[in-house]
Amino acid sequence: MAHVTAVASQKGGTGKTVVAAALGALLALAGQRTLLVDLDQQSDLTAMFGHNAETLDFSIVDVLVPVNPVPAETAVIRSVHGVSGLDLLPSDIRAAALEKQIVSEVGRERLVRRALKPLQSSYDRIIIDCPPSLGDMTINGLCASDDVIAPVSMEDKNAVQGAVNLLETLHKLREQDQMVTLKTLVRVKADSKRQAHRALADLARLGLPVAKTDLRARADWNNAGVEGMPVVLWGPRTDAARDARDLAAELWPEVRFPYASEIRTILKQQRAATAVTEVNRAAA
């Protein structure tokens, strides 16, 4: 059964989506069958993997709508960016209205969990990108997950409050027998020269788990997003990609993650194998 991790923050601008994209890509490159789930109405994760939310056949909205929902498997896009074992359950702009549609549904906080259940045996990991606010979709993402990674922007002196709010939400969910836990806080946009960074540097004083690996403030995170790619695929030799790889190795030490020098080779091998399969299928 897949282990499900939500990437969540109750504040915007934390780099939540780029973290989810990078970790998901690295897990797949390490041989872990990985499904990325986009719950955010902005569809940034969907765009990160080269898909236009307006031209999708189906999305998470079609899976969760109360009337005539489609199976989650129908909406999944396979091998995004040509990475074998990396699939995407996309989102689109209609997600903004979805919360109003499900408000009267019984057990609406478990809609995502129920939708993903048939896919559990097909994956090793599921990564959920939650919206940057506390609404039904975020609660759904948390209730569907085993644990949570919470990015904290070191450029925002108020970021600690967002982390505290998320912790309070998780505590309330556990009181309702939702056994989701906080895996770690991750310092993103880290730059020790900034005053806000210095004010937030000791997040551990909150008594919460904090990753040792910082995701440093790098233009490559934004540049990769503009190109519609996670940074580890766009520029595997960049410092930003190396930070992401170090974070993944810290979070999941049991997984052997590829180094920058190996990623392009893995992608070439996967794409060559896919081409052979397609030729064989066409000849059959």
LONU-857504 format. One record per residue (C-alpha): x, y, z; residue number from 1. Coordinates in Angstrom, 1 decimal, decimal comma. Example, Ala and Ser with C-alpha at 12.3 -4.5 7.8 and 13.67 -1.06 7.14 Angstrom:
# LONU-857504
NODE    east   north      up  resi
NODE    12,3    -4,5     7,8     1
NODE    13,7    -1,1     7,1     2
This chain:
# LONU-857504
NODE    east   north      up  resi
NODE     0,0     0,0     0,0     1
NODE     1,2     3,5    -0,8     2
NODE     2,5     5,8     1,9     3
NODE     0,7     9,1     1,5     4
NODE     2,4    12,4     2,3     5
NODE     0,7    15,8     2,2     6
NODE     2,7    18,9     1,5     7
NODE     0,8    21,6     3,3     8
NODE     0,9    25,1     4,6     9
NODE    -1,7    27,5     5,9    10
NODE     0,1    30,4     4,3    11
NODE     0,7    31,1     0,7    12
NODE     4,1    31,7    -0,9    13
NODE     6,0    29,0     1,0    14
NODE     7,1    27,1    -2,1    15
NODE     4,8    24,2    -1,3    16
NODE     4,2    23,2    -4,9    17
NODE     7,8    23,3    -6,0    18
NODE     8,8    21,1    -3,0    19
NODE     6,0    18,6    -3,8    20
NODE     7,1    18,5    -7,5    21
NODE    10,8    18,0    -6,7    22
NODE    10,3    15,3    -4,1    23
NODE     7,8    13,4    -6,3    24
NODE    10,2    13,4    -9,2    25
NODE    13,1    12,3    -7,1    26
NODE    11,1     9,4    -5,6    27
NODE    10,1     8,2    -9,1    28
NODE    13,7     8,5   -10,3    29
NODE    14,7     6,4    -7,3    30
NODE    12,4     3,6    -8,5    31
NODE     9,4     4,4    -6,2    32
NODE     6,1     4,3    -8,1    33
NODE     4,8     7,8    -7,3    34
NODE     1,5     9,6    -7,8    35
NODE     1,3    13,3    -7,4    36
NODE    -2,1    14,7    -6,5    37
NODE    -2,9    18,4    -7,2    38
NODE    -5,7    19,7    -4,9    39
NODE    -4,9    23,4    -5,4    40
NODE    -7,4    25,4    -7,5    41
NODE    -4,4    27,3    -8,9    42
NODE    -3,3    24,1   -10,6    43
NODE     0,4    25,0   -10,2    44
NODE     1,5    21,4    -9,8    45
NODE    -0,4    20,4   -12,9    46
NODE     1,4    23,2   -14,8    47
NODE     4,7    22,2   -13,4    48
NODE     4,4    18,9   -15,3    49
NODE     3,5    20,6   -18,6    50
NODE    -0,2    20,2   -18,6    51
NODE    -2,7    23,0   -19,3    52
NODE    -5,5    22,8   -16,8    53
NODE    -8,0    24,1   -19,4    54
NODE    -7,4    21,3   -21,8    55
NODE    -7,5    18,3   -19,5    56
NODE    -9,8    15,4   -20,2    57
NODE   -10,5    14,9   -16,5    58
NODE    -9,1    16,3   -13,3    59
NODE    -9,5    15,8    -9,5    60
NODE   -12,7    17,8    -9,8    61
NODE   -14,3    15,2   -12,0    62
NODE   -13,2    12,5    -9,4    63
NODE   -14,7    14,4    -6,4    64
NODE   -17,9    15,9    -7,8    65
NODE   -21,1    14,6    -6,1    66
NODE   -22,9    13,7    -9,4    67
NODE   -21,5    11,2   -11,8    68
NODE   -17,9    11,2   -10,6    69
NODE   -15,2     9,4   -12,7    70
NODE   -12,8     6,9   -11,1    71
NODE    -9,5     8,5   -10,0    72
NODE    -7,6     6,1   -12,3    73
NODE    -9,4     7,6   -15,3    74
NODE    -8,1    11,1   -14,5    75
NODE    -4,5    10,0   -13,9    76
NODE    -1,9    11,2   -16,4    77
NODE     0,9     8,6   -16,8    78
NODE     4,7     9,1   -16,9    79
NODE     4,6    12,9   -16,8    80
NODE     7,7    14,6   -18,4    81
NODE     8,6    11,1   -19,6    82
NODE     9,5     9,9   -16,1    83
NODE     8,6     6,2   -15,7    84
NODE     6,6     5,6   -12,6    85
NODE     5,7     9,3   -12,0    86
NODE     2,0     9,9   -12,5    87
NODE    -0,2    12,9   -11,9    88
NODE    -3,8    13,4   -10,8    89
NODE    -4,2    17,0   -12,0    90
NODE    -6,4    19,9   -11,0    91
NODE    -8,2    22,7   -12,8    92
NODE    -9,8    26,0   -12,2    93
NODE   -13,2    24,4   -11,4    94
NODE   -11,6    23,3    -8,1    95
NODE   -12,5    26,8    -6,8    96
NODE   -16,2    25,9    -6,8    97
NODE   -15,8    22,3    -5,7    98
NODE   -16,0    23,0    -1,9    99
NODE   -19,4    24,5    -2,4   100
NODE   -20,6    21,4    -4,3   101
NODE   -19,5    19,0    -1,6   102
NODE   -20,6    21,0     1,4   103
NODE   -23,7    18,8     2,0   104
NODE   -21,9    15,5     1,4   105
NODE   -21,7    13,1     4,3   106
NODE   -18,1    12,5     5,3   107
NODE   -16,9    15,2     2,9   108
NODE   -13,6    15,4     4,6   109
NODE   -12,8    11,8     3,5   110
NODE   -13,7    12,2    -0,2   111
NODE   -10,0    12,3    -1,3   112
NODE    -9,2     9,3     0,8   113
NODE   -12,0     7,3    -0,7   114
NODE   -11,1     8,3    -4,2   115
NODE    -7,5     7,3    -3,8   116
NODE    -8,2     4,0    -2,1   117
NODE    -8,4     2,0    -5,4   118
NODE    -5,0     3,4    -6,4   119
NODE    -3,2     2,5    -3,2   120
NODE    -1,8    -0,8    -4,4   121
NODE    -0,5     0,7    -7,7   122
NODE     2,0     3,1    -6,0   123
NODE     4,7     3,1    -3,4   124
NODE     4,3     6,8    -2,6   125
NODE     1,5     9,4    -3,0   126
NODE     2,3    13,1    -2,6   127
NODE    -0,6    15,5    -2,2   128
NODE    -0,1    19,2    -2,9   129
NODE    -2,7    20,9    -0,7   130
NODE    -4,2    24,4    -1,2   131
NODE    -2,5    27,2     0,8   132
NODE    -5,5    27,7     3,1   133
NODE    -7,6    25,8     5,6   134
NODE   -10,7    24,7     3,6   135
NODE   -12,4    21,4     2,8   136
NODE    -9,7    20,5     0,1   137
NODE    -6,9    21,0     2,6   138
NODE    -8,7    19,0     5,3   139
NODE    -9,3    16,3     2,6   140
NODE    -5,6    16,2     1,8   141
NODE    -4,6    15,9     5,4   142
NODE    -7,2    13,2     6,2   143
NODE    -6,0    11,2     3,2   144
NODE    -2,4    11,3     4,4   145
NODE    -0,1     9,4     6,8   146
NODE     2,1    12,4     7,4   147
NODE     2,7    16,0     6,4   148
NODE     5,7    18,0     5,2   149
NODE     5,2    21,7     6,0   150
NODE     7,4    24,3     4,1   151
NODE     8,1    27,5     6,0   152
NODE     9,3    30,5     4,1   153
NODE    12,4    32,1     5,7   154
NODE    11,5    35,3     3,8   155
NODE     8,3    35,8     5,8   156
NODE     8,6    36,8     9,5   157
NODE     5,0    35,7    10,1   158
NODE     5,7    32,2     8,7   159
NODE     5,9    30,7    12,2   160
NODE     2,2    31,5    12,8   161
NODE     1,3    29,5     9,7   162
NODE     3,2    26,5    11,1   163
NODE     1,5    26,8    14,4   164
NODE    -1,9    27,0    12,8   165
NODE    -1,1    23,8    10,8   166
NODE    -0,1    22,0    14,0   167
NODE    -3,3    23,0    15,7   168
NODE    -5,3    21,7    12,7   169
NODE    -3,4    18,3    12,9   170
NODE    -4,1    18,1    16,6   171
NODE    -7,8    18,6    16,0   172
NODE    -7,8    16,0    13,3   173
NODE    -6,1    13,5    15,7   174
NODE    -8,8    14,2    18,3   175
NODE   -11,2    12,9    15,6   176
NODE    -9,2     9,8    15,1   177
NODE    -7,4    11,0    11,9   178
NODE    -3,9     9,7    12,6   179
NODE    -2,0    12,1    10,4   180
NODE     1,3    13,4    11,9   181
NODE     3,7    16,2    11,1   182
NODE     6,8    14,6     9,5   183
NODE     8,8    17,8     9,4   184
NODE     9,0    21,5     8,9   185
NODE    11,2    22,5     6,0   186
NODE    13,0    25,9     5,8   187
NODE    12,6    27,2     2,2   188
NODE    13,9    30,3     0,6   189
NODE    16,6    30,1     3,2   190
NODE    19,2    33,0     3,1   191
NODE    21,1    33,7     6,3   192
NODE    21,7    37,3     5,2   193
NODE    18,1    38,2     5,4   194
NODE    16,7    39,6     8,7   195
NODE    13,6    37,5     8,5   196
NODE    15,7    34,4     8,2   197
NODE    17,7    35,2    11,3   198
NODE    14,5    35,8    13,2   199
NODE    13,1    32,4    12,2   200
NODE    16,3    30,3    12,1   201
NODE    15,6    28,4    15,3   202
NODE    12,2    26,9    14,4   203
NODE    13,1    23,9    16,7   204
NODE    12,3    26,1    19,7   205
NODE     8,6    25,4    18,8   206
NODE     9,2    21,8    19,8   207
NODE     8,4    20,7    16,3   208
NODE    10,5    18,5    14,0   209
NODE    12,6    20,6    11,6   210
NODE    14,6    19,2     8,6   211
NODE    18,3    19,8     8,8   212
NODE    18,4    20,4     5,1   213
NODE    17,5    23,9     4,1   214
NODE    16,1    24,7     0,6   215
NODE    18,2    27,8    -0,1   216
NODE    16,8    30,9    -1,9   217
NODE    17,7    30,2    -5,5   218
NODE    16,4    31,7    -8,7   219
NODE    16,5    28,2   -10,3   220
NODE    13,3    27,3    -8,3   221
NODE    11,4    30,0   -10,1   222
NODE    13,1    29,5   -13,5   223
NODE    12,2    25,8   -13,5   224
NODE     8,6    26,7   -12,7   225
NODE     8,5    29,1   -15,6   226
NODE     9,7    26,4   -17,9   227
NODE     7,0    24,0   -16,5   228
NODE     9,3    21,5   -14,9   229
NODE    10,4    20,5   -11,4   230
NODE    13,9    21,8   -10,7   231
NODE    15,4    18,3   -10,5   232
NODE    14,4    17,6   -14,1   233
NODE    15,0    21,1   -15,4   234
NODE    18,5    21,5   -13,9   235
NODE    19,7    18,4   -12,0   236
NODE    23,1    19,9   -11,5   237
NODE    21,9    23,2   -10,0   238
NODE    22,3    24,0    -6,3   239
NODE    18,5    24,0    -6,0   240
NODE    18,3    20,5    -7,3   241
NODE    21,1    19,3    -5,0   242
NODE    19,3    20,8    -2,0   243
NODE    16,1    19,0    -3,0   244
NODE    18,0    15,7    -3,3   245
NODE    19,6    16,2     0,1   246
NODE    16,2    16,9     1,6   247
NODE    14,7    13,8     0,0   248
NODE    17,6    11,7     1,3   249
NODE    17,1    13,1     4,8   250
NODE    13,3    12,5     4,8   251
NODE    13,5     8,9     3,4   252
NODE    16,9     7,5     4,2   253
NODE    15,7     4,0     3,2   254
NODE    15,5     5,2    -0,4   255
NODE    18,6     5,4    -2,6   256
NODE    18,1     8,7    -4,5   257
NODE    20,1     9,4    -7,7   258
NODE    22,8    12,1    -7,7   259
NODE    22,7    14,9   -10,3   260
NODE    25,2    13,0   -12,5   261
NODE    22,9    10,1   -12,7   262
NODE    19,5    11,7   -13,4   263
NODE    20,0    12,5   -17,2   264
NODE    21,2     8,9   -17,7   265
NODE    18,2     7,5   -16,0   266
NODE    15,9     9,6   -18,1   267
NODE    17,6     8,6   -21,3   268
NODE    17,3     4,9   -20,4   269
NODE    13,6     5,3   -19,5   270
NODE    12,8     7,2   -22,7   271
NODE    14,6     4,7   -24,8   272
NODE    12,8     1,8   -23,2   273
NODE     9,5     3,6   -23,7   274
NODE    10,3     4,2   -27,4   275
NODE    11,0     0,5   -27,9   276
NODE     7,8    -0,5   -26,2   277
NODE     5,8     1,9   -28,4   278
NODE     7,5     0,4   -31,5   279
NODE     6,7    -3,1   -30,4   280
NODE     3,1    -2,2   -29,7   281
NODE     2,7    -0,6   -33,1   282
NODE     4,2    -3,7   -34,8   283
NODE     1,9    -6,1   -32,9   284
